[in-house]
Amino acid sequence: MKIPVLLLCSAVTLTWGVAVKQSRKFPDGFIFGTSTASYQIEGAWNEDGKGENIWDYLTHTNPAAIEDQSSGDVACDSYHKYERDVEMMRELGIDSYRFSIAWSRILPNGLANNVNEAGVAYYNKLIDEIVKYNIEPMVTLYHWDLPQRLQDMGGWLNPLIADWFADYARVVFDRFGDRVKYFITFNEGAQICYEGYDWVTKAPRLNMSGIGEYICAKNLALAHAKAYHIYNDDYKPTQGGVCGYTIAVSSFVPLTDSDEDAYAAELVNQLQWGLYTDPIFSKDGGFPKELFDLVAKKSAAQGFPRSRLTDFTEEEKAYIRGTGDFFGVNHYSGSFASASLYTPQPPVPSPKDDIEIGQFAPDDWPQAASFWLKQMPDSIYIVLKNIQKRYGDVPIYITENGWSTHEGIEDEGRVAYYRAALESALDALDEGINLKGYYAWSLMDNFEWMAGYTERFGLYEVDFEDPERTRTPRKSAFIYKQIMKTRTIDHDYEPESYVMTIDEGH
Ligand SMILES: *[C@@H]1O[C@H](CO)[C@@H](O)[C@H](O)[C@H]1NC(C)=O
């Protein structure tokens, strides 16, 4: 698509405002961490009673779907190497580590009648090792690795999954909540539902375009709310933790200052995250109104006897509303939005066809190794402002933010990305936005879903050819360490050597 240069001079001027403001400090109590996810790092896919999950199934039955025909069978082998992982956390000096639990490792067939004690023991060892060094664990219950047996029964399209998930959540709270005070039910609803059920870019690749995402989104909200209420009623009073929800939020900026483009950006926000978070965090609850009405109208015009997006009952709306102690943001990039950028494309129906909005990211934004990832100026600030505008002063954690490269430890692109991102976070903090923490994605290279091992997101490089899966700190690891240590961003800082040690007190 060719974009006239003129359009770049949009009303919303984005600048590379990496003004070096070295005096600005992250506030006391601000949490710095790193993130990972079970399937991407653990390996040991069939050890000690673990059940098969949808990524085991996809990579084993359809290896061609993965860029390098790889799998997470071994990945970083964190199932055996978790002590080294914790040592890296101490080297970096992080306050908190976000990781996820593999549902099928503790409930092999997905249902809670059969708890796999060996799987529970693994997470107990990991959590004990983390808290031993005063690192705060943050646990995601579901980061995309559904037990295959539940997928066989429809997965997130079967309304009964709200109960199955709630039963699983209870086991997690019960076994780990004495030491874990931060729980996240879901990682990235749109990637679970759109990419997995509407399209083919995540397991289970159902390809039910225009239908799968909306059914899944509703079931996910109900599952989240059930788990939240269980935590809130039965565990929070004694365990004293919090339970939130993580969603991918990109910064969508109107292409021009026209009302049409403002509406376009609003619709993209509604589809990409409001669909998942409005039911939980908005004042009135329920799905975003404009999107809901559009899908109903399109469905009718397409001959569907009822809308492809089924509404909640009033009772369900009330049950879901308010079930988030914090808002977790996974943020990577953004784009301009406008109806004028839209080109109709099959398949129809689809969520894209429902809203008819196009997006555009300028060529001069730096490009990561991942095709979908460009560095947008000020994007964290824009995203946090959007969330505040939508939901008020809800506590926010950036639960993922990162940059992909190819192999190699000189990762200047990642260094530049992190510095700019954290400046943008400081801009938001300066304005009183309730941002409480920041987790870099990722602690180390790992299995990057459909891209296999071809794209690297790690502060530490992992040698996937080496049976030991040796981890080596990249330049960015030293830069991030210095930022956490000084609580400031020094744009001129260069590590003296690439020898990593553990500082006193970690
Ligand atoms: C997904 O469905 C579309 C039709 O809606 C079809 O053209 C496409 O080949 C399917 N993709 C896969 C990977 O099955």
The ligand as a Gaussian input file, in Angstrom:
#p B3LYP/6-31G(d) Opt

LIG

0 1
 C       -8.710000     -20.739000       6.401000
 O       -9.967000     -20.555000       5.806000
 C       -9.935000     -19.850000       4.567000
 C      -11.360000     -19.663000       4.121000
 O      -12.046000     -18.895000       5.040000
 C       -9.127000     -20.620000       3.556000
 O       -9.019000     -19.893000       2.369000
 C       -7.732000     -20.873000       4.122000
 O       -7.005000     -21.715000       3.250000
 C       -7.815000     -21.532000       5.483000
 N       -6.460000     -21.617000       6.023000
 C       -5.955000     -22.726000       6.539000
 C       -4.522000     -22.665000       6.975000
 O       -6.591000     -23.728000       6.684000

